[in-house]
Amino acid sequence: MRRSACLLLLAALLPPTVDAAPPTCRIPGLALHWIADYCMAQAETDDEIAASACIGDELKRAFADDCAAKLHYKRAMCERAIALRYRPGEVDDCLADRGFVGATVRHGGVGGL
């Protein structure tokens, strides 16, 4: 009984934002890494310096949250890969493929191992 009272008191003292954990994003990695991969794909290079103007521009874009940003860039990369025939299938299949990520996302940063 005492334990229940402590839990209720703790729940009452916590701010409402702690009540529910945010939904997990099904797209791995950081939005910044998706932006880097997207821009390097657009510039057709693996050099982040050559893609830096694009990265700077994309960082100014506003998204509802980090997951929405990652979804936007993954969709754009899927569309490009399919259009260039680097990948067969439909965009929805590509989006569902957890293995479809760029090198920066895969390595956790530019030049990562």
C-alpha positions in Angstrom: 0.0 0.0 0.0 2.8 2.4 0.9 4.5 1.7 -2.4 1.3 2.6 -4.4 1.0 5.9 -2.5 4.6 6.8 -3.4 4.0 6.0 -7.0 0.9 8.1 -7.1 2.7 11.0 -5.5 5.6 10.7 -7.9 3.2 10.6 -10.8 1.4 13.8 -9.5 4.7 15.6 -9.2 6.1 14.8 -12.6 5.4 17.3 -15.4 2.8 16.1 -18.0 5.5 15.8 -20.7 7.0 12.9 -18.8 3.8 10.9 -18.7 4.1 9.4 -22.1 7.3 8.7 -24.0 7.4 10.1 -27.5 6.7 7.6 -30.2 9.8 6.0 -31.6 10.8 6.9 -35.2 11.1 3.9 -37.5 13.8 5.7 -39.4 17.3 5.3 -37.9 20.0 7.9 -37.5 20.1 11.6 -37.0 18.3 14.1 -39.2 21.6 15.9 -39.8 23.1 12.7 -41.2 20.1 12.2 -43.5 20.6 15.8 -44.7 24.3 15.1 -45.4 23.5 11.9 -47.3 20.7 13.7 -49.3 23.0 16.6 -50.2 25.9 14.4 -51.2 23.5 12.3 -53.4 22.3 15.5 -55.0 25.8 16.7 -55.7 26.8 13.1 -56.7 29.8 13.1 -54.4 30.9 11.6 -51.1 32.6 14.9 -50.1 30.6 16.8 -47.4 32.6 19.9 -48.2 31.3 19.9 -51.8 27.8 19.4 -50.5 28.1 22.0 -47.7 26.0 24.7 -49.4 23.1 22.3 -49.8 23.6 21.1 -46.2 23.4 24.7 -45.0 20.3 25.3 -47.0 18.6 22.2 -45.8 19.4 22.9 -42.2 17.2 26.0 -42.5 14.1 23.9 -43.4 11.5 23.5 -40.7 9.9 20.2 -39.9 7.3 19.2 -37.3 10.0 17.0 -35.6 13.1 15.1 -36.2 11.3 12.0 -37.5 9.4 14.1 -40.1 12.7 15.4 -41.3 14.2 12.0 -41.6 11.1 10.7 -43.4 11.4 13.6 -45.9 15.0 13.0 -46.7 14.6 9.2 -46.9 11.6 9.6 -49.3 13.7 12.0 -51.5 16.6 9.6 -51.5 14.3 6.6 -52.3 12.7 8.6 -55.2 16.1 9.5 -56.6 17.4 5.9 -56.3 14.4 4.5 -58.1 14.4 7.2 -60.8 18.0 6.6 -61.5 17.4 2.8 -61.5 19.8 2.2 -58.6 16.9 0.5 -56.8 14.0 -1.4 -58.2 10.5 -1.3 -56.8 8.2 1.4 -55.3 8.9 4.3 -52.9 6.8 2.7 -50.2 8.9 -0.5 -50.4 12.1 1.6 -50.1 10.7 3.5 -47.2 10.0 0.3 -45.4 13.5 -1.1 -46.0 15.4 -0.3 -42.8 18.6 -1.2 -44.7 18.1 1.7 -47.1 20.3 4.4 -45.5 23.1 6.5 -46.8 26.7 6.1 -45.7 26.6 8.9 -43.2 23.6 7.4 -41.4 25.1 3.9 -41.6 28.4 5.1 -40.1 26.9 7.5 -37.6 28.6 10.5 -39.2 30.8 11.5 -42.1 33.9 9.4 -42.3 32.8 7.1 -39.5 33.7 3.5 -39.3 
